[in-house]
């Protein structure tokens, strides 16, 4: 009777140990995947920053950096659109701050364009 209980306890312990081991392996795999994704995102960000150094004047980069502090998602979209314009040949040379302002104005969802009607 005692040995049968000991056997059951040993089986339960072994099952629990196996379950914990499997859980630890899954967590390690997820962590490794997250690290790879973070490294890839960092590499892409560095590539974008390097491209911006070539395509934008210092004033324009400063303006884009300020936008990035306020809304990082918008800054990334602007960077991508600048690269697209460059790849299409619409931008030649270095983009000045004034040219960036024009691009921002064209992409902006301005409040000025909203109209309010009173009933």
Steps between C-alpha positions, in 0.01 A plus 500: 500500500776742593706410194200555272451849647872568466483389138203729434677791665813431296295491179325825591834664581646383171199633309524834680875520434443427131226764481725759666787411266274540196376836630857624554597394148201686354587813696862482384385460139264797528772712654743409222238588237433834670872578508532419129206725417648781711835465325332507158300810595817669624683413177216643291494813712875545460468458123224762489709741709800449271281568196360814664854629555560471127162631386423783746674820596593544868202734556262253339640214711452713810139569406439130434658411833270745677200343328630160610502612862134597478371220278753225418256321268453810287876556481548143375232549235665823388840328478351222291329746268827693457676178403219413257524845341876459468464154345247637252745775406277782622767615745843573368775608732445609856152603612497836675290596798266702278446201271428284806245757619325477163499119522361514853229744395396272216480198732339684789142447598461862581230639723484799268331290235217405735181695461240556766141568415257637750142396478 
